[in-house]
Amino acid sequence: MTVIIGIAFFLLTVITYLAARTLYQRFPFPFTLPLLIATIIIIIILLVFQIPYDTYYSGGKWLEYLLGPAVVALAYPLYRQLNLLKRNFVAIIVSVGTGAVVGILSGILLAKWGGLEQELISSLVPKSVTTPVAMDIANTIGGIPPLAAVLVMVAGVGGVVLAPYVFRCCKIEEELAKGIGTGSAAHAIGTAKALENSEKEGAASSIAMTLSAIIVSVVGPIIVLFFLNI
C-alpha cells in the first residue's frame, strides 16, 4: 500500500510540474515559473484534502534522489565553457566570494534585527547554497536542517523570480555576470533557469553555485560564531 501511495504522489508531482511547464511556455513570465506554480498547486492540494506531508513525501522523496545526478549533469555545460571560465577565473572567485559573504551577513543581520532565535538564524545562514549542502551546514552550526531546506527553496524561487527585474534595473546584460549572480543567489534552481537562457550563462551559474557552496561551508560557521556571540 505504501508503494502505491508513493507512486501516486510521485506521478502527481510530475504531472503538476509538466502542466505548470506548459503554462510557462505559453505565458513566460517570472511569476509563472514551473517550480513556483507546481509548488503552490501541490501545497493547495495537500491543504484542501488534509494530506500529511509525510504521506506526500513517501513519493516526493523519489524525486529528491534525482537531485544529485541532476546537479552532476550541470558539469557538462561547465566543461564546454571551460576556456571562458578560465579567462575570468579571478573575477568569478571575487564575485562569488563577495556574494556568499553578503548572503550570509544579510540573513544574519535581518534575522537578528527581527529578533529571531539563534536556531532559526543558523537555519537561515546557508539559504543560498544547494539543499544537501545547506542541510549539512545547518546541522553543523545548530540550525534545523528541514527548515534550512525550505529556506533554500524560498531563496531559489525568489532569486529566479526577481533576477530579471534586478538585471534590468541595474542594466546588467553580460551573460557571465548574470550567471554568476544567479548561481550565487539562487543555486540549482537559478542554474536551471540560467541554462534556459544560454549555455554560457548556465555554465557561469553552475560554477558560481559550486563555489558558493564551498565558501559558505567554510566561512558560514565562522561568521555565525562571531555574530551570535556579540
N, C-alpha and C positions, 0 to 999 in steps of 0.2 A: 504493500500500500504506500509506503514511504517513497518508493522509487517512482510510482505512478504520479504521486503528488509533485515530486521533484521534476519529472518530465513535463508536467502540466505548467508549472511556473517557469520552467526554462523556455518552453515554447511561447508562453505569454510574454516574456521579456523580449525574445527575438522578434515576435510578430509586432509588438508595440513599437520597438525600435525601427523596424522596417517601414511601418506605417508613418512614423514620425519623419523618417528619412524621405519618404515620398512627398510628404507635406513640405519639407525643407527644399526639395528640388523644385517645387512649384512656387514657393514663396521663400526665397533665400535671404532671410533677414537674421541678424544676430539672435533675436529672441525666439526664433523658430528652430534653433539648433536641435537636431535629433535627440541628443543626450538629455537636453533640458526638457523637451516636450515629453519624451518617453518616461523620464523620471517622475514628472508631475502626474502623468496618467496612471502610472503604477501606484504611486502614493495614494491617489484618489480611489483606485480600485481596492487597495488594502484597507483604507479607512471606511469606505462605504460597506464593504462586505465583512468588516471587522476580522480581517485575516491577520494573525500574529506575524510579526516579521520573521521569526524563527521558522515558521511554516513556509513562507515565501523563500527564505534563504536556502531551504533544502534543495531548491532547483537553481536559484540565483548563484549559488556558490560555484556551480559548474562553469559559469562564465568567468568567474574570478580566477579560476585555474588557467584560463587562457590569457590572462593579463601578462604573465611572464613572457610567453612566446611572442606576444604582440609587441612588447617593449623591445625584445631582442631583434625582431624584424625591422625595427627602426634603424638598425645598423646599416642596412643596405643603401638607403639614400645618403647616409653619412659617408659611406665608402665612395660613392660616386662623386661626392663633392669634397673629397679629402684635400685636394690641392687648394681649393678656395679656403678651406678652414685652416690649412697650414699657413697660408699667406696672412691670415688675420688672427693668428693664434693669440698674440698679446692682447689685442682689442677684445677678443672673446673672453679671455681669462679675467681681465679687469671688469668688463661689463657684467659678466655672470657673478663674479665675486661681490661686486657692489650691489647687484640685485638681490643676492642671497642675504647679505647682511641687512639691507634695508627692509627686506621682507620679514626677517626675524625681529628687528627692532620695532618696526611699525606695529606688529602684532602684540609684542610685549607691552609697549608703551600705551597703546589703545586699551589693552586689557587691564593694565594697572590703573589707568585713568577711569575706567568703568567699574573699578572695584571688584574685579573677578578674583576668585580663589586661585591659589598657586597651582592646584591640579589642573584647572581649566586653562590657565596661562600656558602651562607646559604642553598641553594638548594642542594649543594654537600655534606654537613655535614652528613645527615642521609642515605647515599648511601648504607650502609652495613646492613640495617635492612629491614624487610619486608614492602611491599608497603603501606598498610594502615597507619602503624606507621610512616613511612618516610614522608608521605604527611602531617600528623598532625604536626610532628616536624618542617618540612619546613615552614608550615603556621605560627607556633608559633614564630619562630626566624627570620621571614621576608623573607623567601625564596619563591620559586614558586612551589607549590605542584605538578602540572603536570610534570614539569621539574624534580623534585625530583623522581617521579615515573619512568621516563625514565632512570635516572641515577642509580636507584635501579636495573633495568633490566640489564643495561650495567654491573654493578658490579657483579650481579648474574651470568650472562652468562660468563663474563670474568673470574670470580673466578672458575667456573666449568671447563672451557677450560684449564686454566693454572694450576689448582691444581695438576693434575697427574705429570706434569713436575717439579713443586716445590717440591712435596713429594719425587720424585725420586732424584732430585738434592740434597736435604737436608737429604736424606736417612731416611725419616720418614715412618715407616712401621706399627706402632701400630694403630689399628683401632680407639681407643678412641681419640688419638691425631689428626688423620685425620678428624674425625667427628667434633671435636671442631674447628679446623681450617676452615673447610668448612662451618660450620654453622655460625661462626663469620664473615666470609668474604663474603659469597655468599647466606646467609639467606635461604628462602624457596626453591629457585632453587637449591642451593647446597645441601640442605637436601634431596630433591627428588633424586638427584644423589647419595648421600651417602646411601640412603635406597636400591638403586640398588646394591651397593657393599656388604652391610651386615646390619643386624638389629642392631648390636652393634654400628656400625659407624653412622647409621641413627639416633639412639636414642641420641647419643652424639651430633650430629649436630642439632637435634631438640631442645635440652635444651640450646645449645650454641646460637641458633637463638633467642630463647625466652629471655634468659638473656641479650643478646646483645641489644635487643630492649628496655629492661627496663633500662639498663645502659646508652645507648645513649640518651634516653628520659630525663634522669636526668642530666647527665654530659654534653651532647651536648650543650644546651643553655648556660651553664656556661663558657665552653671553647670558644664558639663563642663570648660571651660578652667580654671576656678577650682579645682575639686575634684581634678582629675587632676594638678594641679601643686603640691599641698600634701602 
